[in-house]
Amino acid sequence: MSAISSFLDRVSTTGAAAGLNSQAAKFTAVALAASFTTATLILSIQGSQRKRRVRQLKDDIRKSFPPPPAFDAHSDLVNNNNYTGTAPTTLPGLSSLPQQGGAGGAGGGSLFLDGGLQIDEELVREQLARNIAFMGEEGVEKLRKSFVVIVGAGGVGSWAASMLVRSGVGKIRIIDFDQVSLSSLNRHATAVQADVGTPKVTAMKKAFRSIAPWVEVDARVELFQEDSAEVLLSGNPDYVVDAIDNINTKLALLKFCYDHKIPVMSSMGAGAKADPSRVQISDISETFEDPLARAVRRKIKKMGVDTGIEVVYSTEKPHHVKLLPLDETQAQEADEYSALPDFRSRILPVLGPLPAMFGMAMATFISCKIAGWPMEPLPIKCREGLYVRVQRELKVRESRLDKGIETIALDRRDVGYVIEEIFRGKSALSGSMEKIGLCRWRRDQPLSLQNVVVLTKSELEKHVKLAANADLVEVYGQDKVNAVEAKFREEAELSRLR
């Protein structure tokens, strides 16, 4: 009350100084004080209610999500001194049994863990609430029924797995023979110092039980090899994450997935990179600058695969860093915690956030694909030289239609927008990215963002020779014309929102 009295005195003094009637000033002060008191009371009540809800939620979580059983990965799982990484290990864990109250989590009910422990479905849905708000009930339902295999549990694979678990994927299988080392803690998603010397998949399974105990995690301490692919990739996975460093093993995995029509996304080289703005998602056939991507692209083409494999890579040129020799301490650590005989820790410098970005990009892409969320990644960006050339050539073409023209309707930035955002860097007719350029779609209409098309050089030469009033349906077919003009309608709608 002393604060309110002080407040009244200040208001009265202010009113008197301004020459106001003291009685009117006091009435005003009382009204303001009453409003202040009411607001304070309301905020206090709301604060108390929030605290009560938080306490209730914590109690519900403690009751519904039992703590993971303590186990010693060294003694219960492997003998670390003799472990060779040659035998598969499926860790004891969770089973996603059918829940009560309806399939897939659409309503109430419970999920059950091994041993009959029960999880409240409402709490699961609350944890996934932001995903549901973004992707919708149907999208998250698809994720919760999905199965993803992650091959490689290092910097990229661990982050991909972690975000897939957090996004709602119902079952994952993690395959890796390697063990956690001190030097890998700068980039691993879940491993801590206490995990050093234990299999990476073990550390990840333990962490995921604390994050999302309803997710079924099948952890395999095993080296992926071509002759074990059929077993390790069994179970009809919805997607496979390739986070393997070794190129021959990577090629074997990608070829197996391609031949068996299993959707796969592959990580290229994240080592010796630092620029986050250069991280890209594209088809393997559209990669550039990345040495690992170039090697994979060339080798897998010889195996009969030209396209159809999605990859995450960086267009950054790794020219600032070099391979580093193992010092005595690193060599000792590699010997002590080697998963295979004569195995050595990587010595390519790795900046921790870059593998994490690769893994998160993969998890985002795969989650959206499984959920049915529309996504069409931009294959290549920042091609300034291309935009300048295409804009110059477009101006020449326009000058042939209008001899007195000095400028055209599209500047360099517009050209980049048309190429990258409207037509995704590809010809509107063939989908080719070879020697592309721009010209009017309908020659009897002025050049604009709704009347310009990306074509290859040979397609351009034929298109500009068409009569001004040519029937484009007759020339290209109804489907092609509909596809191009649908993009123009979409751009017209977007232009109204800008």
N, C-alpha and C positions, 0 to 999 in steps of 0.2 A: 504493500500500500504506500510505502514511502516513495517509491518510484512514481506512482500515479500522482501523489501530492506534489512532488517536484515538477512533474509534467504539467499539472494544473497551474502552478505558480508561474512557470515559464510562459505558458500560453497567455495568462492574465497580464503579466508584465509586458509581453509583446503587444497585446491588444491595447493597453494603456499608452504605451509609447507611440503607437500609431494613431492615437487620438480617438480610439473607439470607445463606445459606451461600455463601462466596466461590467454592467449586468449582461449585456449581449456577449461580451468576451467570455464571461464565465459559463454561459449556456453553451457557447461553442466549444469551450474547453471540456465541459462535461460530456458533450456528445462525442467528441474525439476520444476522450478517455474511455468511454463506454465501448466504442468501436475497437479500441486498442485492447481492452480487457477481453472482449469477446473473441477477437482473433487469436489472442494468446491462449485462451482456454481451448479453442478449437484445435490449434496446433498441438497443444499438450495432449489432448485426447487422441488425435491421429497418431502422434508419436508413440503413445502407450499401446495403441492397437497394433502398430507395426511391430513393436518389440514383442508383443504377445504372439503375433502370427509367426515371426521368425523363430521364437522359442518352440512353438508348436511344430513348425516344419522340421526343426532340428530333431525334436523328439521322434517325429514320424520317420525320419530318415534313419535314426539310430535303431528304431524298432524294425524297419523294413529292410535296410541294407546291413546285413551282419558284417563285421570286420573279417577280412581274409584270414584264414588259418595261418599261423606262423609255421614257416618251414625253412629249413636251411638248404638253399639251392646246391651248396657244395656237397653236403652229405646225402640229401634225399634224391638228388637228380643225377649228379655225375661225380666221379672221383677226379678232381681237377688235375692232379699230378699225372694221371694215366690217360686222361681223356684225349681221344684222337679226332673226335668230330665225325666219325664214320657211320655211326648208328643213328637212325631216326629216333627221336624221343617225342612222344605225344604227352604233354603234361597233364596232370589231373586238374580239372577245372570245372567250368560251368556247362550246363546243358540247357538250351532254350526249349523247354518242353511246352506243349500247347497250354495256353493260359485259360483261366476260367473267365467266363463272361464274354466270349466272342473271340474270333481269330484276329491276329495281327494287331491288337491293341486299340481297336476303334472305340472301345468303351471302358468300363471299369474292369475289375477282376484282378488277377495276380499272375505273376510269373514265378516259376520255381527253379531253384538252383539244385545242384547235386546235394543229396542228403535231405531234401524236402524243405529247405529254407525258402521262405516266401518273400517276394518283392511286390510292393503295391504298384499296380499299373498306373495309377494316377501320378505317382512320383516320377515314374519313367517318362510319362507324357509331359510333366512339368519341366523335367530336365531337357526335353526335346522341343519345348514350346516355341523357341525362336526358329527352329528348323521348320516346324509345322506352319508357323506364320509365313515363312518365306516360300516353302515348296508346296504347302497344302497338305491336307490329310492323306490324299492318295499318293503324293510323292514320298512322304515319310514312310507310309505303309510299304511302298516298294523297297525303300532302303532297309527297313527292319526285316524284310524277308530275303534280303540279298546276301550273297556269299562272295567275298573278295579274297584272293590269294596274293600275298605280298612276298616276293622273292628278293631277299636282301634286306637286312635289318640294321643298316648303318644310318648315316646322317639323313639320306633321302627316304629310305624305306621306313625308318622309325617314325618320321614325321607324317608320312602318308598314312601309315597304319593308325597313328594316334588320332589324326583328324577324321579318318573314316569311322573309327569307334565313336568319337564325339558327335559325329554327324548322324549316327543312328544305324549304321550297317549292322545287321544282326549276327553275322558270323564272319570271322576272318581266319585265315591260315597264314602263319608267318614261318618262312623257311630261311634259315641261315645257320651255318656251321660255326661262325666266329664268336669270340667272346669279348666282353667289354674290357677296354683298356683305358688307362688314364687319359691318353691322348685323344680318345674318341669322345670324351665327355664334352668337348667344345661344340659338338654338333648333334649328339644323340638326343632324341626327344624325351626319353623317360629314364635313362640310366643315371645312377648316382654313384658316388665313390664306393659305397657298400656293395655295388654290383660288379666291381672290377674283378675279373677272373671268372665270372659266371657267363654262361651263354646269353647272348643278347636277347634271344627270344624268351628266355626265362625271365629276364628283367622286365621285358615288355608285358608279358602276361601278368606278372605280379602287379605292375602299375595299372594295367587296364582293369583289373579286378576292383581297384579302388575308384576308378573313374566311372566305369559303366559295367557293374557286375552282371547285368543281364546279357551281355554280349558273349557269344560262344567264341573262345579263342583256342585255336588248335596250333600249338607251338611245336615246330619240328626242328630239332637240332641236327641239321643234315645239309650237306653240300648238294646243291642242285646240279644234276648231271643229265645228259641226254637220255641215258638208259633208265633213269628213274622219273622222267617227266610224266609218264602216264599215271604213275601212282601219286606223285606229289601234286599234280593238277587235277586229280579226280574229284568227283562230286559236283560237276557242272557249275563251275564258278561263273558268276555274272561278269567278273572282270579280273584281270591279272595285272599286278603292278610289277614291272621289271625295274629293280633297283640294284642290279648286279654291276660290279666294276669290271670283271673279266670279260673281254670282248667275245671269246669263243663260247663261253657259257651263255652270254647274253644272246648271241646269234642262235644258239640251240633252243633257248626258251622262246624267242620271237618266232622262229620257224615252226616250232611245235604249235604255238597258239594260232598262227596264221593257217596252217594246214588243217587244224581241228576247229577253225572258226570260233575261237575263244577270244573275246575282246581283250586287248592288251594295250597298256600304255607304258612306254619305256622312258627311263631317265637317261639323258646323255651326260656329258661331263660337267659337274659342278665344282670340281677342283680348280684352283688357280684363277677363280673368277671373283669379282667383287661388286659389279654394277647391277643392282636389282632391276633397273629399268630395261635391261637387255634380255630378261627371261621371257621366253616365248613358248607357245604351244602350237604345234603344226603337225602335218603329216611328215613322215621321215623323208619323203621325196622333196620337201620344200625347205629343208634345213640348210644353213650356211654358216661359215666361220667356226663352227664347233668341230675340232679334230676328231673326237670320238664319233660324232654324228656322221662325219664324212666317211670314216672307216666302216661304220655299220652300214651306211647307205650303199657303199660300193660292194661290200661283201655279201650283203643279203640280196642285192640285185642279182648276183651270180647264182644265188640259191633259188631264184625265180620269184622274188618278192620285190616289186617296184614301188608299190604304194599300199596304203591300207593299215599302216601302223602309226598310231599317234605317239608323239614324243614331246617331252619338255626339254628345252635346251637353252643355251645362252649364246647370243650373237657377239658377246664380248671377246676380243682377241686376247688370249692369255699371254701377253708379252712382257708383263712386269715382274713375273716370278719364275723361279726355276726349281727343278727337283732338288731336294735337300738330302744330304747323306744322313744315315742314322748315327747319332752319337752313342757313346758307351751306355748311357742310361736308357736310351730308347731301345738299343739292341738287347739289353738285359731284360727290359720289360717285355719285349717281343718274344724272347725265349721262354720267359716264365709263364706267359699267358697265351702261348701259341695254341691255336686250335688244330693245326695240322703240322706234321713234321716240316721243319725248315720254312714255316710260314713267317712272313715279316709284316709288320704294320706298314700302312701306306706312308710314303714319304713325299707325296705331292701336297704342297701347302693347301690347306682348305680353310676358308673363312666360314665359321659356323653358320651364319644366317643364310648363306646361299643354298646349301643342301636342304635346309628347312624350307626355304621358299620353293624349291623344286618339289619337295614332298607335299607341301600344302597345295601347290598348283595342281598336282596330280589328284590329290584327294578331292579338291573342289570340282575338277573336271569330271571325275568318275562319279561322284555323288550326284551331280546334276544329270549326267547321262542315265544313271540308274533310275533316278526319280522322274525322268521325263521332262526335266527343265530345259527349255531351248537354249542352246549354246553353240556358237560358231566362232571359234577363236580366230583372231586376226593373225595370219601366218607370218607376215613380215612388216616391220614398221621402220620409220626414219630413213626412207630411201630418197633423200633430198635430190641427189643427182638425177634420179629417174623422173621425179616430178618436174624438175626444170626442163629436161629434154622433152618430155611429153607435152608440157605447156607450150614450148617453142614450136613443136611440130603441129600442135593443134592450131596455133595462131596462123601458120602457113596455110593450113587447109581452109581456115575461115577466110583468109585473104583472097583465096581463089573464088569464093562465093560472093565476096564483097570487096571490090578492088580498093575502095577508099578506107578500109578499116585500119585503125591504129592500135586499138586495144580490143581484147575479147572479154566476154562476160565472166570467164573463170580465171582466177589468178593461180599462182603456184600452190597455195594452200587448198584451194578448191579442187585442184587436180589431185592432190594427195588424198583428199576426202573422198572423191569419186572412186579412185582406184582402191583405197584400203577399206573404206567404210561401206560404200554402196555395193561394189562388186567384189570385195574381198581379194583384190589383187589378181583376179582371174578374168579371162575372156567371158563375156556374157553368153557367147554362143558355144564355145568348145570347152570352157573351163581351163584352158591352157594359160600358163604364166609366161610363156616364151615371147619376148619382144612385143610387149603390149603397147597400145597407144589409145588415144581418144578421138572420137568424131561424133557428129550429130547422129542420133538414132533416126529421126525423121527429118530429112533434108529440107522439107518445105516449112519447118517450124524453127524458130530462133534457138540458138544455143543456150542451154540453162542446165541446172542440176537435174531437171526432170526431162532433159532431152540430150543426154550425152551418154555414150556407151563405151565400155572397155572392150577392145578387140585385139587380136594378134595382128602382126604386120600384114600377113597375107589376107586375113579377113577384112582389114581396113581397106586394102587396095580394091577388093571386090565391092565393098559396101559403098565407097565414095563414087563408084561408077554407076550406081543405080540411079534411075530417073528420080527426080525430086518427089514425084507423086507415086512412087513404086508401091505395090501392094506387098508389105513385108510378110504377111501371112503366107502369101503364095511363094515368096522367096525362101523363108526360113521355117515355115510351119507354125501352126497355132500355138503349140506348147512353148516354143522358144519366145514367141512374141508375148505370150501371157506372162512368162517368167520375167522378162525384161520390164514390161510395163507394170508388173506388180511391185518391182523395186522402185519405179518412179512414183507410184501412188504412196508407197511407204515414205519416201523422201519428202513428198508434198505434205504429208501429215506431220512429219518431224519438223519441217520448215515452219509450220504454223505454231509449233510449241517453242521455237527458239526466240 
